[in-house]
């Protein structure tokens, strides 16, 4: 019994250690993917809480003029009550025998009493609504503050893990040299894409481990603000989808594939091109790039971050091409959403 009891105590003492070992056995890329998933869930929560808090603040402002009007009405009610009192006293002093005067006075007092009760009831009801609104707002603000603290912690974890991954990354110098040469001599996105297509055909930028089946996901937590086929500047057709997100938002890989370009290109700023051999996904609009040319990525891998401290919500653009032809990414995005919906059922 004593031996069994000792073993039992030791198992309790080291249960936490075993749990830590289990989590640490996860590969660094898998850990990064999990952290990105958590932080993007927090981004959704923070965005929702911020919108709800703002809505409650707006509602709170709408009550102010209403309350002011109510108090003005009550003030007038007291003035009217004082006038009624004077009229009643005057009737008593004059010792009038005209019953109609007293009937009129009684009706006025009755109507006033009913009206005053109605105003007072409305004031109490509004006061209760304001009290509930303030309570809800306070709870949401506390929840928002807690979520922001958790978000900052996760962000530090991601940055630390990113540094570790950067140390262990094996740079593909051949691919980097090839891509650098292509980027410097190309004068348009179409030209760069054609050059990448040619290099892919001869196998320089090809990775046989990457599946040619295309699956697309949102690169950021946000909403689509520009559709493929919309008319842009100078009435030209738009061949990308734009996602509006929050300042400093994490950008994750929207597809499985090989990164065949990572860096600044012409006026596109920081750009990332992911190839699965048959399709190429273009991402541009990021403030910070994490992934490098030659990296093999999966959906959900950390690839960069959006601008911080922007006046307007930042926008990232995603373009899809096959053999140089632009395609509407929404088709593949909807397929992914439908698949996730079926998995949850």
BELJO-V760137 format. One record per residue. RES is the residue in one small letter. PHI is phi in whole degrees, -180 to 180 (999 if undefined). OMEGA is omega in whole degrees, -180 to 180 (999 if undefined). BURIAL is + if it has 9 or more other C-alpha atoms within 8 Angstrom, else -. Layout:
# BELJO-V760137
RES;PHI;OMEGA;BURIAL
RES;PHI;OMEGA;BURIAL
This chain:
# BELJO-V760137
x;999;-179;-
x;-62;-179;-
x;-65;-180;-
x;-64;-179;-
x;-64;178;-
x;-63;179;-
x;-63;-180;-
x;-63;179;-
x;-63;180;-
x;-63;179;-
x;-66;177;-
x;-68;-178;-
x;-64;-174;-
x;-102;-179;-
x;-64;179;-
x;-66;-180;-
x;-65;179;-
x;-62;180;-
x;-65;179;-
x;-65;180;-
x;-63;-179;-
x;-65;-179;-
x;-73;-178;-
x;-73;178;-
x;-71;177;-
x;-68;-180;-
x;-64;-179;-
x;-60;176;-
x;-60;179;-
x;-68;177;-
x;-62;179;+
x;-62;180;+
x;-61;-179;+
x;-67;178;-
x;-63;178;+
x;-62;179;+
x;-62;-180;+
x;-65;-176;-
x;-71;177;+
x;-73;174;+
x;-65;177;-
x;-67;178;+
x;-60;177;+
x;-61;-179;+
x;-64;-179;+
x;-64;178;+
x;-61;-180;+
x;-66;180;-
x;-64;179;+
x;-63;180;+
x;-66;180;-
x;-67;178;+
x;-65;178;+
x;-63;179;-
x;-64;179;-
x;-66;177;+
x;-64;178;+
x;-65;178;-
x;-64;180;-
x;-61;179;+
x;-68;-178;-
x;-69;-180;-
x;-75;-174;+
x;-57;180;-
x;-65;179;-
x;-64;179;-
x;-62;180;+
x;-61;179;-
x;-65;180;-
x;-61;-179;+
x;-67;176;-
x;-66;178;-
x;-65;179;+
x;-63;178;+
x;-60;178;-
x;-67;178;-
x;-60;179;+
x;-66;177;-
x;-64;179;-
x;-65;178;-
x;-62;178;+
x;-64;178;-
x;-65;178;-
x;-64;180;+
x;-61;179;-
x;-63;179;-
x;-63;179;+
x;-65;178;+
x;-63;180;-
x;-64;178;-
x;-64;180;+
x;-68;-178;-
x;-66;-179;-
x;-78;-180;-
x;50;-179;-
x;-70;178;-
x;-100;-178;-
x;-78;-178;-
x;-66;-179;-
x;-60;179;-
x;-64;-180;-
x;-70;177;+
x;-64;179;-
x;-61;-180;-
x;-63;180;+
x;-64;180;-
x;-65;179;-
x;-61;-179;+
x;-65;-179;+
x;-65;180;-
x;-64;179;-
x;-64;-179;+
x;-61;180;-
x;-65;-179;-
x;-65;-179;-
x;-64;179;+
x;-63;180;-
x;-63;179;-
x;-64;-179;+
x;-66;178;-
x;-65;179;-
x;-64;179;-
x;-66;179;+
x;-64;180;-
x;-63;180;-
x;-65;178;-
x;-61;179;-
x;-66;179;-
x;-64;180;-
x;-65;180;+
x;-63;178;-
x;-66;180;-
x;-61;180;+
x;-64;180;+
x;-66;179;-
x;-63;-180;-
x;-64;180;+
x;-63;-180;-
x;-64;-179;-
x;-68;179;+
x;-66;177;+
x;-66;178;-
x;-63;179;+
x;-65;180;+
x;-64;178;-
x;-64;-180;-
x;-65;179;+
x;-66;178;+
x;-63;179;-
x;-64;180;-
x;-63;179;+
x;-62;179;-
x;-66;179;-
x;-64;180;+
x;-63;178;+
x;-65;178;-
x;-62;179;+
x;-66;179;+
x;-63;178;-
x;-65;180;-
x;-68;178;+
x;-63;177;+
x;-64;179;-
x;-66;179;-
x;-66;180;+
x;-64;180;-
x;-69;-176;-
x;-91;-178;-
x;-67;176;-
x;-96;-178;-
x;-74;176;-
x;-92;-173;-
x;-64;180;-
x;-63;-180;-
x;-64;180;+
x;-62;180;+
x;-65;180;-
x;-62;-177;-
x;-67;178;+
x;-60;179;-
x;-65;180;-
x;-63;-177;+
x;-67;-177;+
x;-76;-178;-
x;-95;-180;-
x;-79;-178;+
x;-108;177;-
x;-156;178;-
x;-64;180;-
x;-63;-180;-
x;-68;178;+
x;-63;-180;+
x;-63;179;+
x;-64;179;+
x;-66;178;+
x;-65;178;+
x;-61;-180;+
x;-66;180;-
x;-67;179;+
x;-66;-178;+
x;-64;-179;-
x;-92;172;-
x;91;-179;-
x;-68;-178;-
x;-110;-177;+
x;-110;177;+
x;-129;-175;+
x;-70;179;-
x;-78;-177;-
x;-86;179;+
x;-70;179;+
x;-83;177;-
x;-71;-176;-
x;-98;171;+
x;-130;-178;+
x;-119;176;+
x;-135;176;+
x;-63;178;-
x;-78;-179;+
x;-141;171;+
x;-81;-177;+
x;173;-178;+
x;-131;178;-
x;-78;-179;+
x;-115;176;-
x;-136;-178;+
x;-101;172;+
x;-61;-180;+
x;100;176;-
x;-66;177;-
x;-95;-180;-
x;-107;-180;-
x;-62;-179;-
x;58;177;-
x;63;180;-
x;-85;-180;-
x;-71;-180;-
x;-95;-178;+
x;-110;179;+
x;-133;171;+
x;-116;178;+
x;-107;178;+
x;-113;175;+
x;-92;-177;+
x;-136;-179;+
x;-101;-180;+
x;-60;178;+
x;75;-177;+
x;-63;177;+
x;-75;175;+
x;-112;179;+
x;-117;-177;+
x;-63;179;+
x;-85;-177;+
x;-152;172;+
x;-86;178;+
x;167;179;+
x;-105;177;+
x;-77;-177;+
x;-99;173;+
x;-156;176;+
x;-149;-180;+
x;157;180;+
x;-84;179;-
x;-143;179;+
x;46;-179;-
x;-95;179;-
x;-84;-177;+
x;72;178;+
x;-70;-178;+
x;-134;180;+
x;-129;176;+
x;-123;-179;+
x;-111;-179;+
x;-118;173;+
x;-109;179;+
x;102;-178;+
x;-107;180;-
x;-112;172;+
x;-129;180;+
x;-108;-179;+
x;-106;176;+
x;-123;175;+
x;-145;-177;+
x;121;-180;+
x;-80;177;+
x;-86;-178;+
x;-128;175;+
x;-106;176;+
x;-107;-177;-
x;-74;-179;+
x;-116;175;+
x;-58;-180;+
x;101;178;+
x;-72;171;-
x;-97;-175;+
x;-121;174;+
x;-118;177;+
x;-57;179;+
x;98;177;+
x;-71;179;+
x;-70;180;+
x;-121;180;+
x;174;179;+
x;-138;178;+
x;-85;-180;+
x;-63;176;+
x;-107;176;-
x;54;178;-
x;-96;178;-
x;-68;177;-
x;-101;177;-
x;-64;-178;+
x;-68;-178;+
x;-126;174;+
x;-114;-178;+
x;-110;179;+
x;-127;-179;+
x;-125;-179;+
x;-124;180;+
x;-136;174;+
x;-138;-177;+
x;52;178;-
x;85;-179;+
x;-93;178;-
x;-72;-180;+
x;-124;179;+
x;-80;-178;+
x;-68;-174;+
x;-59;180;-
x;-55;-179;-
x;-73;177;+
x;-64;180;+
x;-65;177;-
x;-60;180;+
x;-66;180;+
x;-63;179;-
x;-64;179;-
x;-64;179;-
x;-65;179;-
x;-62;179;-
x;-69;180;-
x;-65;-180;-
x;-75;-178;-
x;-71;999;-
